[in-house]
Structure formats: C-alpha cells, structure tokens
Amino acid sequence: MSDDDVVLRSLVDIREPGMAYAVIWGELLLAFGLGLVVALLVAAALSLVLRERKAAGPDLDERLAALRNLPDGARALALARLAREMGYALPDETRMALYRPGGRVDADALEAALAAR
C-alpha cells in the first residue's frame, strides 16, 4: 500500500461533529434576526425621508382676507371649510345654522374665532 492510499483511507473516517449543525442553525437565526432589525431601521429612515410634506401655502391672514369679498352665505361656508382644515370645531349652533334653510351665520364672529386661533 502506498502512502497515498493510507491518507485516503484515513480521510474517509473524518466526520463533522454533531454540534456543528446546531451552531450553523444558531448563526443562521442570528443573521436573519439582524437582517430584520436592519430592514426595520432602513424602513424607518426611508419613511422620514420620503414623508409627504405639505406645501407652504398662504398663511391664515391671507386666506381670511381672500374670503372677505364673498357674499355672506358663501363666506360662512368657506370659513367653515377653513375651520375644518385647521382642525377647529365649530360651535354646535353655528354648525346647525349652516344646514338650516335661511339660517344666518355671523361670518364676522366666525372669522374672528378663526383669527384668534
């Protein structure tokens, strides 16, 4: 028998230990978990960067000045829409007067309330 045959026969008996598979699975799970954490961090960063920004429009005083030329009924309705955009809750009697036929809304008082916010 040659030396090469002896070396080849001794290589056949070498096997990986049983613990190697457990270590491999642990490392795979760790890598998967780290990948998820990195993906969450990237998604959070992208959401901050790609957030839709509101365009700078006219300020409140300009919008109120533009509504002063409207007739009273249309002005009150436009002021109510502006209040909704601003998140200002109209008083109940004002809201109900907007829907009542012939209901009178004091547009000046509504404008003053919006300007005070």
C-alpha positions as a printed Julia matrix, in Angstrom:
117×3 Matrix{Float64}:
   0.0    0.0    0.0
   1.26   3.4   -0.89
   1.27   6.44   1.3
  -1.49   7.96  -0.82
  -3.78   5.03  -0.11
  -3.19   5.37   3.63
  -4.0    9.08   3.53
  -7.16   8.5    1.51
  -8.39   5.76   3.89
  -7.8    7.96   6.89
  -9.79  10.79   5.3
 -12.87   8.62   4.94
 -13.26   8.33   8.71
 -13.29  12.12   9.33
 -16.8   13.39  10.09
 -18.2   16.68  11.33
 -19.21  16.74  14.97
 -22.94  16.71  15.71
 -22.76  20.13  17.4
 -21.72  21.8   14.14
 -25.29  21.73  12.81
 -26.67  23.37  15.95
 -24.09  26.15  15.67
 -24.93  26.67  12.0
 -28.67  26.98  12.74
 -27.97  29.4   15.56
 -25.83  31.56  13.33
 -28.44  31.49  10.58
 -31.15  32.61  13.0
 -28.9   35.35  14.34
 -28.16  36.58  10.82
 -31.87  36.51   9.96
 -32.74  38.49  13.08
 -30.05  41.06  12.41
 -31.31  41.37   8.85
 -34.81  42.09  10.13
 -33.5   44.75  12.51
 -31.52  46.41   9.73
 -34.56  46.29   7.42
 -36.71  47.96  10.09
 -34.12  50.68  10.61
 -33.88  51.31   6.87
 -37.67  51.42   6.55
 -37.92  53.92   9.42
 -35.23  56.12   7.88
 -36.9   56.0    4.47
 -40.28  56.88   5.93
 -38.74  60.01   7.46
 -37.03  60.97   4.23
 -39.93  60.2    1.89
 -42.68  61.69   4.08
 -45.07  63.88   2.14
 -44.59  67.44   3.18
 -47.35  69.98   2.98
 -46.58  72.73   0.57
 -46.28  76.1    2.15
 -49.48  77.8    1.18
 -50.85  81.18   2.02
 -50.98  81.96   5.7
 -54.22  82.29   7.62
 -54.45  86.08   7.34
 -54.17  85.92   3.55
 -56.81  83.22   3.34
 -59.19  85.18   5.58
 -58.62  88.34   3.53
 -59.47  86.46   0.33
 -62.78  85.31   1.84
 -63.9   88.81   2.89
 -65.11  89.64  -0.63
 -67.56  86.72  -0.79
 -71.29  87.1   -0.11
 -72.31  86.28   3.48
 -73.64  82.75   2.82
 -70.69  81.69   0.7
 -68.28  83.37   3.1
 -69.72  81.5    6.1
 -69.44  78.2    4.22
 -65.87  78.94   3.14
 -64.96  79.89   6.71
 -66.48  76.63   7.96
 -64.35  74.69   5.46
 -61.27  76.61   6.56
 -62.09  75.81  10.19
 -62.33  72.11   9.32
 -58.93  72.22   7.57
 -57.43  73.85  10.65
 -59.0   71.28  12.97
 -61.15  73.89  14.68
 -64.51  72.57  15.89
 -67.34  74.96  15.16
 -69.85  75.64  17.92
 -72.99  73.5   17.59
 -75.31  76.44  16.92
 -73.05  77.64  14.1
 -72.86  74.19  12.54
 -76.62  73.75  12.69
 -77.22  77.22  11.22
 -75.11  76.3    8.21
 -77.54  73.48   7.36
 -80.77  75.24   8.25
 -82.6   76.83   5.28
 -82.33  80.56   5.74
 -80.11  80.05   8.76
 -77.98  83.08   9.49
 -74.36  82.59  10.49
 -72.38  85.51  11.79
 -69.43  85.29   9.4
 -67.58  88.1   11.2
 -67.73  86.22  14.52
 -66.6   83.03  12.81
 -63.72  84.87  11.17
 -62.74  86.41  14.49
 -62.75  82.98  16.13
 -60.51  81.57  13.4
 -58.15  84.54  13.55
 -57.82  84.1   17.31
 -56.58  80.52  16.91
